[in-house]
């Protein structure tokens, strides 16, 4: 009976040592994982800061293609979009 108890105690100690080593290995890797996560978060925040979207219905004239702004005046498409985003336009002839 004493041998069984001794064997169980040795097994428990061996498991504790094993899991302690595993935990220490995870703790050693944790700063790199945190740094990688922080870098990814920074990249995502920068990308999100650059994204601006136009949404909803845009009232546009079917004839002259001018867009009605919030004050009811008609603007060119370029002016309307440029005032609501960071988009810039370059004109050329197709």
N, C-alpha and C positions, 0 to 999 in steps of 0.2 A: 504494500500500500504506500509506503514511504517513497518507493521508487517512482510510482505513478505521479505522486504529488511533486516530486523533484523534477520529473520529466515535464509536467505541465508548467511548473514555474520557469524552467529553462526555456520552454517554448514561448511563454509570455514575454520573458526578457528578450529573447531573440527577435520577436516581432516588434517590441518597443524600439530596439536598436535599429531595426530595418526601417521602420516608419520615421524614426528620428532622422536618419540619414536622408531618406527621401524628402522630408520636409526641409532639411538644410540645403539640399540640391535645388529645390524649388525656390527657396529664399535667395540663393546665389544668382539665379537667373532673373529674378523679379526686377531688379533695376533696369536691365536691358529691355525687358518686356514693357515696363512702364515708360521708358524713353521712346521706344518705338510707337507705343500708343499715343503718347503726347505729340510726337511728330506727325502722326497720321491725323490726329485731331486738329492740329494747327493747319495742315494742308487742306483739310475739309472746311475749316472756318474761313480760310483765305478764298477758297473756291466759292463758298456760299456768299461771301461779301461781294464777289464779282458778278454774281448772277442777279439779274433783274429781269422780271418778266412783265409783259403787258397782258392783261387778262380782261375778260368781259367783251362786250360788243363795242366795236369802233365804228362810229357813224361816218361813212365815207360817201362822197358824191359819186354816183355811177357815171357821170359825164366827165367831170374835170379831175376826179380822183383827189379832191381836197378833203380834209378831215375836219369835222366840227369838234372844237375843243370844249372844255367844261363851261366856258363863259358864253358859248353859243356862236363864237366866231369861227371862220373857216381858215385853217392852216394847211400848208403843204404837208404831205406825208412825212417828209424829212424833218420838218420843224416839230411836228407832233411827236414822232418817235424819239427824236433827239432830246426833247424836253422831259421825257419820261423814262429815259434809259441812258446808258453810256455809249450807245451805238453812234457811230459816225458814218457818213455817206461819202462815197466817191462816185462821181458821175462819169459815164462814158457812153458811147453809142454802140449798140449791138449790131 
